[in-house]
Amino acid sequence: MQTKRLPRALRKFAIAAVTALLVLSGAAVAPASFAYDPAYAVPTGLKSTGQTDTTVSLSWVKSANVPRYRVQVYTKADMSDAVYYRFTESAVVIPNLAKSTQYKFRVRGISADGLVSLTAYSAAITATTAAAPAAPTYTVPTGLKAAATGPSTISVSWNAVAGAPGYRVQVYSKADMSDSVYKRFTTTSGTMSGLVPQTAYFARVRVIGPNGENLTAYSPAVTFSTPVDNYPTPSGFTGTSTYRTADLAWNAVPNAPGYRLAIATKPDMSDAEWRRYYGTNTAEIRGLNPLSNYYFQVRVIDDAGTGLSAYTPVLNIATKAEPPAPPALSNPLTVASYNVMCANCTAESDTTSTALAWADRRSAVVSTITSRMPDIIGVQEASQGWLNEPGQTGGLSQFEDLLQRLNGAGGNYALSNAKRNNCVDSTTPTNCVYADQGASQGTRIFYNPAKVELVRTGSKALPQASVPENPRFFAWAVAKQKSTGKLFFFGDTHLSTSKAEGFYELRKQQAEAIVNVIRQENTAGLPVILAGDLNSSKWQKPSNAPYDVFTGFGLVDPLGNDYWQDFPSMAATAEKRINTHLDSWNGFQSVAPAVANTAANGSYIDYILTSKMRVSQWETVANIDAAGRFVGIIPSDHNMLVATVGLP
């Protein structure tokens, strides 16, 4: 009977399968009796083509049909220290070798996936890495000069050393050098700060390497003295308090670079914490406890934080009693803002490797919303594009899919506008003939018709960048709370995301356009609730422009989460706070980003802003454990915000 030879691909698979079965069964695999497929030839002509102190270059003659090669590198006869490299080319460089060391090398053919050895190893060759190049030598720097430029600053200069990678200057006043100040330089002159006024100092310089390693001894020391400090102690230090803040002020000291404020709970200041202030002679201290004594001192400092004056006498301020809790709202309205992350946004575009596809996380989004059942929600990134999922007749958009699943999970929601696109045929942007259908891309308003009735709705396209970017919209509705008959104006937006130059100004313009829409569409002066992702936080430089525009218009941040402070300002209106220490953007991190103190505010780019009204509760919704780790599927890269308000 004549036997047929298996195709090469099947032979390769059979070899791998048999080998794997033998290994799994515990049977010994005897390489000596193993026959390689003769269709693949052992590589020949292996040779070293060059060496450095850490690499060896190799080449060999390519074998017919071999897609890939494995190079074995070792120094011991038993090959116990062998390491392996895979290559598709036959001229390669082996890296990370030891200096002045003899290595052996051999090569074999392997499959494209690297799982199957197609040939035996070639004969081994020997090559030795070169010795490490001699380290360059440098002379000790000469000509060091040091001169005080102020009570706590100096200028230094010295002669250049040929080829020197860098320098370190040491300045000290004590014989044991225990008060040394160091600074690195790549030039031969510069300034140093942080010195004590009216003090005699020594300075010396040496050459250092790129990582700060010493390459020469220090130069002989030169001497200089810092001048007398002429800054007086601040006067007029006073303060007032609320139940959780202290407002402090002092008379400005002429030409003072800055101030350090010491804050303590003990009269002797032994538990003091310190904060620096520049360009101001006032300070608001937040996060204090009611009915508690606090102690404060202030002094003049320089830019490096060195004291330039004595501290003021201790100022004692007692915080007031916390006001009694207001009565519960009789007709609360629950509002929310939620960026659900667009279905076509990938993990790569969101700089995270843990983002799941919409199909895998939408149930968690639905659960998050239905766990709180807001009366009206501003949703962002609920895309209008077709999902095109198998078995889905006609293809739903993301916002349609979300609506359908919310109602299938026990919700009762409708859309303020169900149009996908601003086209005559609003179902598709293909061959679009423009028509204003009130569509607003992924910025959508969901509402519960049993709780809220819509009176008028609309949307407004916001200013766009000159570079390609998704259009931005402001969706709005004049609505009525059915339980009270009170009307209110609700808006939802998602401002431009880019951090590139020009987008700071664009977000400001987009916020100004939204304010204009509110003025035009809310002529009756109804209470306003604005939800949205503003892509701007209290840490934004040069400023949190959209926030400034909206609060300048008269809207209020219930969290009082303004500039450069963790704790809420006294302008905060949220009476009960749940998880406000979390950031609004979580980035799919397994531990929810947050500040440590649960009474503080995290960093927010998502907002619910209101006109003047009661906010009885705020919650940043996140399913986290006691350690702050997310439990189960993370629904989106943003956390949902929910506020319970009372319409005036």
C-alpha positions, 0 to 999 in steps of 0.5 A, spaced: 500 500 500 502 506 498 502 512 503 502 519 501 506 524 505 502 529 509 503 537 507 508 541 510 503 545 515 500 538 517 507 535 518 509 541 522 502 541 526 503 533 527 510 534 530 508 539 535 502 535 537 506 529 538 511 532 542 506 536 547 502 529 548 509 526 550 511 532 555 504 532 558 504 524 559 510 524 562 514 520 557 521 522 555 522 525 549 529 522 546 532 528 542 537 523 539 531 519 536 527 525 533 527 526 525 526 533 523 523 534 516 528 534 511 524 539 507 528 544 512 535 544 512 540 546 518 542 553 517 549 554 515 555 559 515 554 561 522 559 566 523 561 572 528 561 579 524 563 584 529 563 585 537 563 591 542 563 590 549 556 588 550 554 585 543 556 580 538 554 581 531 552 574 527 550 572 520 548 565 517 546 562 510 538 562 510 535 555 509 530 554 504 523 554 507 525 556 514 521 562 516 524 564 523 530 562 527 532 561 534 539 563 536 542 560 543 547 563 547 551 560 552 558 560 556 557 554 560 559 547 557 552 544 560 548 550 557 545 552 564 546 559 563 543 559 555 539 565 553 535 565 546 533 570 541 528 569 535 529 572 528 526 572 521 533 575 518 540 572 518 544 578 520 543 580 527 546 583 533 545 579 540 545 585 545 546 585 553 552 581 553 558 581 559 564 585 557 571 581 555 567 574 555 567 568 551 560 566 548 558 560 544 552 561 539 548 556 535 542 557 530 536 553 528 530 553 524 523 554 527 516 555 525 513 562 524 510 562 531 516 560 534 513 553 537 516 548 533 523 547 532 524 545 524 531 543 524 537 541 529 542 546 531 548 548 527 555 547 529 557 552 535 561 558 534 565 562 539 566 569 539 569 574 545 566 581 547 571 587 547 573 590 553 569 596 556 572 602 553 577 606 558 573 611 562 574 618 560 578 622 565 577 629 567 580 635 571 578 638 577 574 644 576 578 651 577 576 658 578 570 657 582 566 664 584 560 665 589 557 671 591 551 672 594 545 676 590 540 676 596 539 674 603 538 667 601 541 666 594 547 666 590 550 666 583 556 661 582 561 660 576 567 656 574 572 654 568 569 649 564 572 642 564 573 639 557 568 634 555 565 634 562 557 631 562 555 636 568 557 639 575 555 639 582 556 645 586 556 644 594 554 649 599 555 649 606 556 653 613 558 648 618 564 644 619 561 637 618 557 639 612 551 637 615 547 643 612 549 642 605 545 644 599 547 641 592 545 643 585 547 640 579 549 644 573 550 642 565 553 649 564 558 653 568 554 658 571 548 659 575 544 660 581 542 657 588 537 658 593 535 656 600 540 659 604 540 662 611 541 670 611 547 673 615 551 667 614 558 665 612 558 659 607 563 655 603 562 653 596 566 648 592 564 644 585 566 637 582 565 634 575 559 629 575 556 624 570 549 624 567 546 620 573 550 624 578 556 619 579 562 623 581 568 623 576 572 628 580 574 630 587 571 637 589 575 643 587 578 647 593 572 651 597 571 658 596 567 663 601 562 668 601 556 671 606 549 672 605 547 679 607 542 681 613 535 680 611 531 686 611 524 683 611 520 685 617 515 680 621 508 681 617 503 685 621 496 686 622 495 678 622 487 677 623 482 672 621 475 669 622 471 663 621 465 659 619 464 652 622 469 649 617 473 654 614 478 660 617 479 666 613 486 669 614 489 676 612 495 680 614 498 686 612 503 685 605 510 686 607 513 690 601 517 686 596 516 680 600 517 674 595 512 670 599 509 667 605 509 661 609 503 660 614 503 655 619 497 651 621 496 647 628 491 644 633 496 645 639 498 652 642 505 651 642 505 649 634 508 642 635 503 639 630 504 644 625 503 643 617 505 649 613 502 652 606 506 657 602 502 663 598 505 667 593 502 674 590 497 674 596 496 676 603 490 672 604 488 665 605 482 661 606 483 654 610 478 649 609 476 642 612 476 644 619 472 641 624 466 645 628 467 648 635 475 647 634 481 651 636 486 652 631 492 656 631 496 660 626 503 664 624 505 667 618 512 669 616 516 672 609 519 666 605 523 666 599 521 662 592 525 656 595 521 657 602 527 659 606 524 664 612 526 671 611 523 674 617 520 671 624 514 668 625 508 672 627 505 671 634 500 665 634 493 667 632 488 663 635 481 662 632 475 657 634 471 655 629 463 655 629 458 650 630 455 646 624 448 649 623 442 644 624 440 640 618 435 643 614 428 639 613 428 633 608 425 635 601 418 634 600 418 633 592 426 632 590 428 632 583 434 627 582 438 629 576 444 626 573 450 626 568 454 620 565 459 620 560 458 612 558 464 612 553 462 611 546 462 604 543 467 606 538 472 608 543 478 603 543 482 602 549 488 605 545 484 611 544 483 612 551 490 610 553 488 604 557 488 597 556 482 595 561 477 598 557 471 593 555 467 593 548 460 596 549 457 590 548 461 587 554 460 593 559 453 596 557 450 591 562 454 595 568 452 602 565 445 600 565 445 597 572 449 604 574 443 608 572 437 603 574 440 603 581 439 610 582 433 611 577 434 619 576 428 623 573 433 626 568 440 625 565 445 628 561 448 623 557 455 624 553 458 619 548 452 615 547 454 615 540 449 616 534 453 611 530 450 604 528 452 598 533 452 593 527 451 587 532 450 580 529 442 579 530 440 586 531 435 588 526 436 594 522 442 596 527 441 600 533 445 606 535 449 606 542 443 611 545 438 607 542 441 601 545 442 604 551 434 606 552 432 600 550 436 596 555 434 601 560 427 600 559 428 592 559 431 593 566 425 596 569 427 603 567 422 608 564 426 613 560 425 617 553 429 621 549 428 629 549 430 628 541 431 621 538 434 623 531 440 620 530 443 626 525 441 633 522 440 630 515 433 630 511 434 622 512 436 623 520 437 615 520 444 615 516 449 621 515 451 617 508 449 622 502 446 627 508 442 633 506 442 638 512 436 639 516 436 641 523 433 635 526 435 637 533 440 631 533 446 632 538 450 626 536 452 623 543 450 628 547 443 626 549 437 627 555 434 621 558 428 623 562 422 619 566 416 621 563 412 619 569 416 624 573 418 629 568 414 632 562 418 636 556 415 643 554 420 645 549 427 642 547 433 643 542 440 643 541 446 647 539 452 646 535 458 649 539 464 652 536 469 647 533 476 647 532 480 648 525 483 641 526 478 635 525 474 633 531 467 630 533 462 636 533 460 638 540 453 640 542 449 643 547 442 639 548 437 643 552 430 642 554 424 646 558 421 641 563 416 640 568 416 636 574 410 633 575 409 632 582 410 640 583 408 643 576 414 647 577 418 648 570 426 648 570 431 649 564 436 642 563 442 642 559 447 637 557 454 638 554 460 635 552 466 640 551 472 639 546 477 634 549 484 635 546 489 638 551 493 641 545 494 649 544 488 653 542 483 648 545 483 651 552 480 658 548 475 653 544 472 650 551 471 657 553 468 659 547 464 653 547 461 655 554 460 662 552 456 659 547 452 655 552 451 661 556 448 665 550 443 659 549 440 659 556 439 666 555 435 666 549 431 660 551 430 661 558 427 668 558 422 666 563 428 666 568 427 658 570 431 654 575 437 652 571 441 645 571 447 644 567 450 637 566 456 635 562 463 633 561 467 640 561 474 636 560 477 641 565 478 641 572 480 645 578 487 644 576 487 646 569 492 651 567 492 657 566 485 656 569 478 652 569 475 656 563 468 653 562 467 653 570 469 660 570 464 662 565 458 658 568 459 660 575 460 667 572 453 667 569 451 665 576 451 657 576 453 654 583 457 648 583 454 644 589 461 641 591 464 648 592 470 644 588 474 651 586 481 652 585 487 648 588 483 646 594 481 639 596 476 641 601 469 645 599 468 652 599 463 655 603 459 656 597 458 649 596 450 647 597 451 639 597 448 638 604 449 630 604 456 628 600 457 621 598 463 619 595 465 626 593 472 624 594 473 620 588 475 623 581 469 624 576 474 620 571 476 613 573 480 611 566 478 604 568 483 604 573 482 598 578 483 603 584 478 608 583 482 615 583 481 619 589 483 624 594 485 620 601 480 624 605 473 622 604 470 629 606 474 632 601 473 633 593 476 629 588 478 632 581 472 633 577 472 634 569 464 632 569 459 637 573 452 638 575 451 646 576 445 649 578 442 656 579 440 657 586 436 651 589 437 646 595 441 640 593 440 635 599 444 630 596 450 629 591 453 622 590 459 620 585 456 613 583 462 607 583 461 600 586 468 600 590 470 596 596 473 598 602 480 599 599 477 603 593 477 598 588 472 597 583 468 591 584 465 587 578 465 590 571 467 598 570 462 601 566 465 607 563 471 611 564 467 616 567 463 615 574 456 617 574 454 624 578 447 624 581 444 630 585 438 631 589 435 638 588 429 642 590 426 646 585 425 653 588 
